[in-house]
């Protein structure tokens, strides 16, 4: 059996120990068993074909399958697919180690969009504790409203701090409700992808980029995605990218 290099083992073994193992519940259980056998024999290309074939909509959130596909993609030097599967994994079980892995891999391949910054820190926090945030905000909002109603009935002046608090509360609530829509991303899958200034094939080309880059989607127009590239809003064909 082929001996795995340390740089692969370090990340994949640690990540695999962190993630909760899940059995891939595919319609074709026999093919998955065959893929597992090929994987164990280090026949990575053949096992990847079967894993990809069984990567259906039902298994898009299967952590174990995503981890195997990411590992196989890296082993076969398919870094675009590797980053795609790791990005999908980060939506399910985000962690600092996972973001750092993507950042390092993207830097080595000169690919943009995977920087581990404050925004990603916030995404990790939000996805881990997002279920508790609405409860906290509801409690805070109820407290402020009760105080303001009580003061209003007593015809007491409402303090400026309470007015500011209710405005801040509404703004934070509005921002948090829009976090999922603000974090829609895609990965370029075509080597020659044109970034245009308008959603039209006749519009000017801003830049031509290769595959692997991850972009934030701001919206869509017909067959075009409105995305951010180098702090500039541009358009790409939907067929040139895979949504994460």
N, C-alpha and C positions, 0 to 999 in steps of 0.2 A: 504493500500500500504506500502510496506517495506520502512522504513526510511533509506536514504543513509547516510553513515558515512561522517564526515567532511573531512577526508583526500582524499576521492574520489571527493566530491563536489568542493573543493577548486580548484583543477587543471582543472577538466572537465568543470566547468561553465566558468572559465576565458578563457580557450582555446576556448570553443565554442563561446564566445563573440568576440574573436579576429578573428577567421576564418570567411570567407564569406560563409554563408549558401548556399548550392546547393541542388537541388532536385535530388534524384537518378532516372535517366532515365532508368529504367530497362524494359526489354521486358515483365516482369510479374509484372505489377503495383499493381495488387490485392494482391500478396504475400507480397510486400513491405508495403502496407497499413496494412495488418495483422501483419507484423513484428513490425510496429510502434505502433500498439495497444497493442501487447504483451509487448513491451518495456515500454510503459506508465504504464502497470499494474505490472511492475517489474518481469515479467516472462522472465528472462534474457536468460535462456538456450534455450527456444523455439524460442525467437526472434532472437537469434544468429544463429540458424540453418537456418532460412529464409534469414537473411542478408548475410550469407556466400554463400548460394545457389545463390543469386543474385549479388554476388561480381564478376562480369564478367570482361573481358578485357576492355570493354567500360567504366566501372565504377571504374577502378583502380586509377583514379585521382580524384575521388569524395571525397572531403574533409569531407563532412557531414557523409557519409557512413563510411569512415575510422575512424572518431572520435567515432562513435557509436560502431564499431567493437572493437576498442582499449578499450573503456570503458567497454564493455561487457566481453572482455577477462580478464581484470583486476578483475572485479567483480566475475568471475568464477575461479579466481586464475590460469588462463592460461597465464602465464607471457611471454612465448615464442611468442604466437600469439599477445599479447599486444605490445611487443617491435617490432614485425614485422610491425604491422599496424602503429605504431608511427613512425617507420623508413620510411615507405612509405609516411606518412604525411609530414615528414621533407624534403623529396625531392621536395614536391609541395610548401609547405609554411613553410620554416625553421624559427625558432625563438629561442632565448636564453631560453625561458621558456620551450619549447619543448625538447631541448637537456638536460636541467637540470632535467626534469622529467624522461627521459630515463636513465640518469646517476644515479639518485637516486634509481630508480626501479631496475636497474641492480645491483647496489651495495648491495641492500637489499637481492637480490636473489643469490649473489655471481656469477654474470655473467660478462664476459669480453667483451670489444669491444665498449662500449658506453660512454667512458670517454669524458667529455666536455673539450677539450683542444684547443690549438691555431689552430690546423688543422680544427676543427669544426667551429671555429670563421671564418676562411677563407672561408669555404664552404658556411656559411650563407651570408657573404659579396658577394661572387662570384655569388651565385644564385639570390640574390636580385638586384645586379647591373651589372650582366654579360652582359646584352644587351648593356650597355654603354661603357664597357671596350674596345671592338674592335674599336669603334669610336674614343676613346681617343688615342689608340695605332696607329690608322691610321693617325690621325692628327699629332702626334709626329713623326711618321716615314716619313710622307710627308715633314714636316718641316726640318728634318735632311737631307733628300735626296736633297731637293732644295738647301740647304746651300752648300752641298758637290758638287753638279753639278755646281752651280754658281762659286764656288772657283776653280773648275777644269777648267772651261772655261776661267777664268781670269788667270789661271796658278798660282794661289796663293796656298801656302802650306795649307794643311788641318790640323786643330788643332787636337791634340791627344784626346781632350775631345769629339770631334765629332766622331772620330773612335771608341772610347770606347762606346759612346752612341748608335751607330748603332748596335754594337755587343750585348750590353745589351738589346736593343729593340728586336732583333731577338730571344734572349734567353727567354725573358719574353713572347713573342708571342708564341713561341714553347711550353713553359710550360703551358700557359693558354689554348691552343688548346687541350692539353692532360688532362686537369682537369677532364672532364667527364669520360674518360677511367680509370683514377687513382682512381675514387671514386665508383667503382663497388664493392658492398658488398653482403654478403649472411648471413643468419642466420641458425645455426644448428638446425635441427628439430628431429633428432634421439637421443635417450638417450645415446646410446653407439656408438659414432662416432670415428673411428680410424684415427689418423693423421699419415701419412706415409712419408718416406723420398723420395719415388719414386712413380710415377703413376702406381702402380701395386699392386694387392692383395698379391703378394708374397714378397713384400718389407718389410723392418723393420717398426715396429710400434713405432713412436716417443712418442705418448701419446694417451690416450683415454679420450674423453671429453663428457659432457652431452649436452643437447639441450639448446638453448637460446643464446649461444655465437655468437657474430657478428664478421665476418672475412672480411678482404679486399682481393678481388680477383685480382691476378696478371696475370691470363691467364688460359687456359684450355688445357688438353691433353686427347683426346677421352672422356671417361666418368669421368674424374677427373678434379677438380679445383685446380689450384696452388694458395695457400693462405698464408697469414702471420699469424703466431701464436707465441706470445712472441718473436717478432723480428727475427723469423726464418721462412724460406720458407718450407712449407710442402704441402702435397697433401691430398685431401678428395674426396670421391665419390660425384658426383653431386646430387645423390639421397638422400644424407644425409643433404642437405641444400636447402633453398629457396632463390633465388636471389631477392634482393630488387630492 
